[in-house]
Amino acid sequence: MIRPLRTELRRSNAPAVAVLLIVIGGLSVASMYTFWQGQWLRFGYVQTTGMFILVPLALAGGAVLGRRDRRTRAEDLLLSTGRPRWQRALPAMGALGIAVAAAHLLVLAAGAVLVAGTYLGLRGVVAALVDALVLVGAAWAGVAVGRRWSAPLLPPVLAAAVLVVQVGASEVAHGDDRLGNLSLMISWPPDTDWETMSTRLLLSHFTLGAGLLVGGVLLAAGASWLWRAGAFASLAAGVAGLVLIAIPGPNGIWQLDSGAYRYVCTDSTPQICVTAVHAHLLPGITTDARRALHALAKLPGAPTRAVELRLDTIGQNDSDQWYRPKPQPGTVQFQLEIDPATGRDPDVAESIVMGGGTRWSGCGHGSDDIAQAIAAAWLLDTDTVRLWDSWTGFEYADKYQPDVRAGVQALRALPAAEQLQRVTALRDAAARCEEELMPYLTGQASA
C-alpha cells in the first residue's frame, strides 16, 4: 500500500492541488492579517471562513483526478486486472487526501508561528482539524464523481455549482433561516477576542466532512446500486447535518473560550489584570495602568486595582453594552482597543482616567466626553488626551482637542484646592450616571 501511495503522490495532481490550496488559503489569511494579528482564535475564524473557496477547489481537484483513468484510456486495462474496485481507487484517493490535509495544516502551522507567545487555545486546533476533514471529504467526493462522469467540464462546473449554492444560500437566508448554513463563510465575525467557534458549529462541519468522506469512498469503490445508494445517503446526511445542527446567528456560531476569558494578573501591587488572550500585552499595559492609578490617587477614594473590561455575552455587542458592566469596589475597568498597525493599545492610561476613572463605571455611554477628557488631562498633568478608536483612529478625539485644551487651561487657572474639588465633583457625578458633567468643572453645579 505504501508504494502505490508514494507513486500516486508523484504522478497524480495531488501536489498541484496542495500548492493551490496553500496559496489560496495563505492569501486568504494574509489579507486579514490586521484583524487576527496576535490572536489565535481570530486566526482560526479567518482560516475557517476561507473554506468557502477551498472546498470547491478541493472538489474540482478531486474531479480532475477521478477523470484520469478515462482520460488516459487506462480504465479497460485496470478493469481487466481483477483487483477490487476499492483497491484501485484507494491509492489515488489516499494521496490526494494526504496532500489536501497537509496543505491546510501547513497554513495552520504558519499561523501558529506568527502568533507564538500569545494565547493558544485547543479549540482553534480542533476547528482546523475539522476543516481538514471537510477538505479531504470534498476531494474524495470529487474523485468519485470524476470516476463516474468524465466530462471535461466537470471539475469547473462542480466548483462553480458549490460556490453558487453557498452564495445563493447566504443571500436568500434571513434571520433564523437555517438555509444560510449551507454557506461555509461565517457571516458574523467574533465580537471579542475571547470568543471561539461553538461546539454546534464544529459538529455541523464535522458531520459534513464525514458525510463527504464516506460518500466519496462508497461512490468511488462500489459497483452495485446498494453502494451508490449508501453513498448518496451519506452525502445527504452530511449536508443535512451542516444545515440542521448549527444555529444561525452570532449566538449559535460563537461561545466563550473559558481559557481565553479568564483573568491573568500581576503578582505585585497595584494589581493589573487582563484576559488571558491579552496576557502577552500585560507588561506594557501594567506600566500604563499603574501610571493611571497613580494619577487617580490624587482624588479621595481612588481605586487601587485595574482590570480589563470583559463581556459575558456573545456576538455583535452594541457599543453601549461595553459601558454597562459595573466594576467591583476599589477597581477601575478599562477596555483594550488594539491598534492593528502596532499590535498594542496606545492609550490605556488615558482611557482609565477619563472622568476620574468613571468612563467604564457601568452607566452606559451617555456622559460628556469633553468634560471627562478635561478631567483626565488634569489628572495626568497633560494639556489634553487623545483616545484611539478601532473605527476612526484618533479622528474623533482630534475633533475636540481645542475644547479640551481650553477647558484644562481654565481649570488650572483656579486655586489648587478648587481644581481638586471640581474634578472630584465631576467624578462623583459621573459615578451617579449624570450626563451633564461640564457644569461641575465650571462651578455652575454643586457636588
C-alpha positions as a printed Julia matrix, in Angstrom:
447×3 Matrix{Float64}:
   0.0    0.0     0.0
   2.85   2.38    0.82
   4.48   2.02   -2.6
   1.29   2.72   -4.63
   0.57   5.65   -2.35
   4.05   7.06   -2.86
   3.67   6.59   -6.61
   0.36   8.45   -6.65
   1.87  11.32   -4.69
   4.35  11.72   -7.56
   2.24  11.06  -10.64
  -1.18  12.42   -9.65
  -2.32  16.02   -9.35
  -2.16  15.82   -5.52
   0.94  18.08   -5.22
  -0.59  20.66   -7.57
  -3.85  20.72   -5.6
  -1.9   21.07   -2.34
   0.09  24.03   -3.69
  -3.11  25.67   -4.92
  -4.78  25.28   -1.52
  -1.7   26.63    0.27
  -1.56  29.69   -1.98
  -5.28  30.47   -1.79
  -5.52  29.68    1.92
  -2.39  31.69    2.67
  -3.61  34.7     0.7
  -6.97  34.49    2.47
  -5.49  34.71    5.97
  -2.81  37.2     4.9
  -5.44  39.58    3.52
  -6.98  39.81    7.03
  -3.73  39.97    8.99
  -4.63  43.2    10.77
  -7.82  41.53   12.05
  -6.16  38.48   13.63
  -2.66  39.78   14.39
  -1.51  38.13   17.62
  -4.89  36.43   18.15
  -5.01  32.64   17.71
  -8.79  32.38   18.0
  -9.34  35.04   15.35
  -6.83  33.35   13.07
  -8.93  30.19   13.35
 -12.03  32.13   12.33
 -10.28  33.59    9.28
  -8.95  30.21    8.19
 -12.36  28.54    8.61
 -14.08  31.27    6.62
 -11.66  30.54    3.77
 -13.35  27.14    3.41
 -15.92  28.99    1.33
 -13.48  28.87   -1.61
 -11.19  26.0    -0.56
 -13.92  23.34   -0.6
 -14.9   24.0    -4.26
 -11.21  23.91   -5.2
 -10.68  20.58   -3.43
 -13.81  19.18   -5.07
 -12.6   20.26   -8.52
  -9.11  18.87   -7.87
 -10.64  15.54   -6.93
 -12.77  15.5   -10.07
  -9.67  16.08  -12.22
  -8.0   13.09  -10.57
 -11.16  10.97  -10.91
 -11.27  11.62  -14.68
  -7.69  10.44  -15.15
  -8.37   6.79  -15.93
 -10.87   7.52  -18.69
  -8.91  10.47  -19.97
  -5.77   8.33  -20.37
  -7.86   5.37  -21.64
  -6.49   3.15  -18.88
  -9.88   2.18  -17.47
 -10.28  -1.0   -19.51
  -6.78  -2.12  -18.56
  -7.42  -1.57  -14.87
 -10.75  -3.4   -15.02
  -9.02  -6.44  -16.51
  -6.71  -6.89  -13.52
  -9.36  -8.49  -11.37
  -8.49  -6.35   -8.34
 -11.41  -4.99   -6.29
 -12.59  -1.55   -7.29
 -11.71  -0.08   -3.91
  -8.1   -1.28   -4.18
  -7.71   0.52   -7.49
  -9.24   3.74   -6.15
  -7.67   3.9    -2.69
  -4.04   4.86   -3.53
  -5.03   7.88   -5.61
  -7.66   8.98   -3.11
  -5.23   8.47   -0.24
  -2.54  10.56   -1.92
  -4.96  13.41   -2.63
  -6.35  13.27    0.9
  -2.88  13.48    2.43
  -1.95  16.4     0.18
  -5.15  18.34    0.9
  -4.97  17.85    4.67
  -1.26  18.68    4.77
  -1.83  21.89    2.82
  -4.49  23.1     5.25
  -2.48  22.16    8.33
   0.62  23.83    6.9
  -1.23  27.15    6.77
  -2.36  26.48   10.35
   1.24  25.85   11.42
   2.36  29.11    9.77
  -0.33  30.97   11.71
   0.77  29.32   14.97
   4.32  30.55   14.35
   3.1   34.09   13.72
   1.07  34.2    16.95
   3.69  32.36   19.04
   3.92  33.77   22.55
   0.22  34.63   22.7
  -2.75  32.61   23.94
  -3.1   29.34   22.03
  -6.43  27.6    22.62
  -7.02  23.97   21.72
 -10.35  24.78   20.08
  -8.51  26.6    17.32
  -6.67  23.38   16.52
  -9.89  21.36   16.65
 -11.53  23.72   14.16
  -8.6   23.31   11.74
  -8.71  19.51   12.03
 -12.44  19.53   11.29
 -11.82  21.79    8.29
  -9.12  19.39    7.06
 -11.65  16.56    7.27
 -14.12  18.59    5.19
 -11.46  19.29    2.56
 -10.45  15.63    2.32
 -14.13  14.67    2.08
 -14.69  17.2    -0.7
 -11.61  15.95   -2.59
 -12.74  12.32   -2.29
 -16.27  13.17   -3.36
 -14.75  14.92   -6.38
 -12.71  11.82   -7.22
 -15.83   9.65   -7.02
 -17.85  11.95   -9.24
 -14.98  12.19  -11.73
 -14.73   8.4   -11.95
 -18.45   8.17  -12.71
 -18.75  11.09  -15.12
 -15.64  12.08  -17.01
 -16.86  15.12  -18.95
 -14.02  17.66  -19.44
 -16.11  20.49  -17.97
 -17.0   18.52  -14.84
 -14.33  19.99  -12.48
 -15.07  23.68  -13.12
 -18.82  23.03  -13.18
 -18.64  21.28   -9.8
 -16.63  24.12   -8.26
 -18.92  26.78   -9.73
 -22.05  24.92   -8.58
 -20.84  24.71   -4.98
 -19.93  28.41   -4.99
 -23.33  29.35   -6.42
 -25.12  27.26   -3.79
 -23.16  28.94   -0.99
 -23.68  32.46   -2.29
 -27.34  31.8    -3.02
 -27.97  30.34    0.42
 -26.35  33.3     2.18
 -28.35  35.75    0.07
 -31.7   34.01    0.45
 -31.48  33.18    4.15
 -32.53  35.82    6.66
 -32.69  35.81   10.44
 -33.02  32.3    11.87
 -33.3   30.58    8.47
 -31.0   27.54    8.64
 -30.65  27.54    4.85
 -27.84  30.03    5.33
 -25.79  27.27    7.0
 -25.1   25.89    3.52
 -22.55  28.66    3.13
 -19.21  27.86    4.77
 -18.42  31.56    5.05
 -19.12  32.73    8.6
 -21.02  35.98    8.12
 -20.66  37.2    11.71
 -17.06  37.74   12.85
 -16.28  37.35   16.56
 -17.05  40.5    18.52
 -14.42  39.91   21.2
 -11.02  38.24   21.28
 -12.19  35.55   23.73
 -14.94  34.16   21.5
 -14.38  30.83   19.77
 -16.4   28.75   17.33
 -19.24  26.94   19.09
 -19.41  23.2    19.6
 -22.54  23.0    17.46
 -20.84  24.77   14.57
 -17.83  22.45   14.75
 -20.12  19.42   14.98
 -22.07  20.53   11.91
 -18.85  20.9     9.9
 -17.61  17.53   11.19
 -20.85  15.9    10.04
 -20.43  17.44    6.58
 -16.85  16.23    6.35
 -17.75  12.7     7.48
 -20.64  12.56    5.03
 -18.47  13.67    2.12
 -15.71  11.26    3.13
 -17.91   8.17    3.43
 -19.98   9.14    0.39
 -16.87   9.6    -1.73
 -15.44   6.22   -0.72
 -18.7    4.36   -1.35
 -19.31   6.03   -4.68
 -15.75   5.52   -5.91
 -15.32   1.93   -4.68
 -18.8    0.45   -5.05
 -20.1   -1.07   -8.27
 -23.62  -2.04   -7.19
 -26.69   0.13   -6.72
 -26.58  -0.6    -2.99
 -23.15   1.04   -2.69
 -24.35   4.01   -4.68
 -27.46   4.36   -2.55
 -25.28   4.33    0.55
 -23.04   6.98   -1.0
 -25.92   9.34   -1.74
 -27.38   8.7     1.72
 -24.04   9.65    3.31
 -23.77  12.81    1.23
 -27.33  13.77    2.09
 -26.7   13.13    5.79
 -23.6   15.31    5.71
 -25.41  18.23    4.09
 -28.39  17.78    6.42
 -26.06  17.89    9.43
 -24.5   21.09    8.15
 -27.91  22.71    7.79
 -29.68  21.4    10.89
 -27.04  21.14   13.63
 -25.63  24.66   13.5
 -27.75  27.53   14.84
 -27.84  30.68   12.68
 -26.73  33.99   14.13
 -23.87  35.06   16.41
 -25.21  33.26   19.49
 -25.16  29.96   17.62
 -21.78  30.47   15.96
 -19.72  31.67   18.92
 -19.18  30.74   22.53
 -16.84  31.95   25.25
 -13.45  30.29   25.41
 -13.09  29.89   29.17
  -9.31  29.76   28.94
  -9.08  32.97   26.92
 -11.71  34.72   29.09
 -10.05  34.17   32.49
  -8.04  36.94   34.13
  -4.24  36.94   34.27
  -2.96  39.37   36.92
   0.33  40.84   38.07
   1.85  39.44   41.26
   2.84  42.83   42.64
   0.6   45.73   43.61
  -1.21  47.72   42.49
  -2.71  44.71   40.73
  -3.4   44.88   36.99
  -5.46  42.15   35.3
  -6.14  41.35   31.66
  -7.87  38.45   29.95
  -5.61  35.5    29.13
  -5.99  36.17   25.4
  -4.24  39.51   26.0
  -1.71  38.25   28.55
   1.17  38.87   26.14
   0.37  42.59   26.4
   0.38  42.65   30.21
   3.91  44.08   30.74
   3.2   47.2    28.65
  -0.35  47.54   29.96
   0.9   47.3    33.56
   3.16  50.33   33.11
   0.38  52.44   31.61
  -2.31  51.26   34.05
  -0.16  51.96   37.1
   0.56  55.41   35.74
  -3.19  55.93   35.56
  -3.79  54.58   39.1
  -1.06  56.92   40.39
  -2.87  59.83   38.73
  -6.25  58.77   40.15
  -4.71  58.64   43.64
  -4.97  62.45   43.66
  -8.71  62.01   44.24
 -10.25  60.81   47.51
 -11.46  57.18   47.47
  -9.47  56.36   44.33
  -9.37  52.78   43.02
  -6.31  50.67   43.74
  -6.77  47.94   41.11
  -7.32  48.0    37.33
  -8.83  45.17   35.27
  -9.63  44.72   31.61
 -13.32  45.08   30.85
 -14.82  41.83   29.53
 -18.31  40.88   28.4
 -20.02  37.58   29.1
 -22.38  37.95   26.12
 -21.75  36.63   22.62
 -21.67  38.27   19.2
 -22.3   41.75   17.86
 -22.43  43.55   21.18
 -23.51  47.12   20.56
 -21.3   49.94   21.81
 -23.48  50.74   24.81
 -23.1   47.2    26.2
 -19.4   47.82   26.76
 -20.27  50.61   29.19
 -22.79  48.61   31.24
 -20.72  46.12   33.35
 -20.1   47.55   36.82
 -16.65  47.19   38.41
 -16.01  45.74   41.83
 -15.4   48.21   44.68
 -11.92  49.69   44.59
 -11.46  48.59   40.96
 -11.37  50.58   37.75
 -12.06  48.94   34.39
 -10.51  49.63   31.02
 -11.28  48.41   27.51
  -8.43  47.35   25.26
  -8.55  48.83   21.76
  -5.7   47.17   19.86
  -4.14  49.2    17.05
  -3.53  46.66   14.24
  -0.56  48.65   13.0
   1.34  48.14   16.26
  -0.48  45.28   17.99
  -0.73  47.48   21.11
  -3.28  49.73   22.8
  -1.91  53.29   22.53
  -3.98  54.92   25.29
  -4.53  52.62   28.27
  -3.68  55.3    30.84
  -5.87  57.93   29.18
  -8.81  55.52   28.94
  -8.59  54.63   32.64
  -8.51  58.19   33.99
 -11.33  59.52   31.78
 -13.84  61.2    34.07
 -11.73  60.44   37.12
 -11.93  56.71   36.44
 -15.65  56.57   35.66
 -15.68  56.01   31.9
 -16.29  52.28   32.46
 -18.27  52.53   35.7
 -21.42  50.85   34.38
 -23.52  53.89   33.48
 -23.66  53.46   29.71
 -22.23  55.76   27.1
 -24.18  58.9    27.85
 -21.66  61.09   29.66
 -19.95  64.24   28.48
 -16.78  63.09   26.67
 -15.22  66.56   26.63
 -15.66  67.07   30.37
 -14.31  63.58   31.05
 -11.29  64.29   28.83
 -10.58  67.57   30.66
 -10.57  65.73   33.98
  -8.28  63.03   32.52
  -5.76  65.57   31.21
  -5.75  67.37   34.57
  -5.07  64.12   36.42
  -2.26  63.1    34.04
  -0.69  66.59   34.1
  -1.02  66.94   30.32
  -2.65  69.54   28.11
  -5.09  67.07   26.55
  -5.84  63.38   25.97
  -6.43  61.55   22.71
  -8.38  58.29   22.75
  -7.75  55.88   19.89
 -10.78  54.2    18.35
 -10.72  51.0    16.29
 -13.07  52.52   13.7
 -11.87  56.12   13.41
  -8.36  56.08   14.88
  -7.74  59.44   16.57
 -10.16  61.29   14.32
 -12.97  61.62   16.9
 -10.65  62.75   19.69
  -8.83  65.24   17.46
 -12.1   66.95   16.61
 -12.48  68.12   20.2
  -8.87  68.94   21.02
  -9.32  72.74   21.12
 -12.22  72.42   23.59
 -10.3   70.03   25.82
  -7.18  72.2    25.86
  -9.2   75.3    26.68
 -11.02  73.5    29.48
  -7.77  72.25   31.02
  -6.26  75.75   30.92
  -9.33  77.26   32.57
  -9.31  74.58   35.28
  -5.64  75.05   36.08
  -6.1   78.79   36.41
  -8.06  78.14   39.61
  -6.55  77.62   43.07
  -5.23  74.1    43.59
  -7.85  73.19   46.19
 -10.65  74.38   43.89
  -9.25  72.32   41.0
  -9.29  69.16   43.09
 -12.78  69.89   44.37
 -14.22  70.35   40.9
 -12.61  67.24   39.4
 -13.78  65.21   42.42
 -17.3   66.6    41.96
 -17.25  65.59   38.29
 -16.03  62.1    39.23
 -18.82  61.66   41.78
 -21.48  62.97   39.38
 -20.3   60.62   36.64
 -20.41  57.72   39.11
 -24.06  58.65   39.77
 -24.62  58.32   36.0
 -25.32  62.01   35.45
 -24.88  63.0    31.81
 -24.2   66.76   32.11
 -20.72  66.96   33.63
 -19.27  70.24   32.38
 -21.11  72.37   34.99
 -19.09  70.62   37.7
 -15.86  71.8    36.09
 -17.07  75.34   35.51
 -18.5   75.75   39.02
 -22.08  76.1    37.79
 -23.19  72.97   39.66
 -22.58  71.78   43.19
 -21.22  68.35   44.08
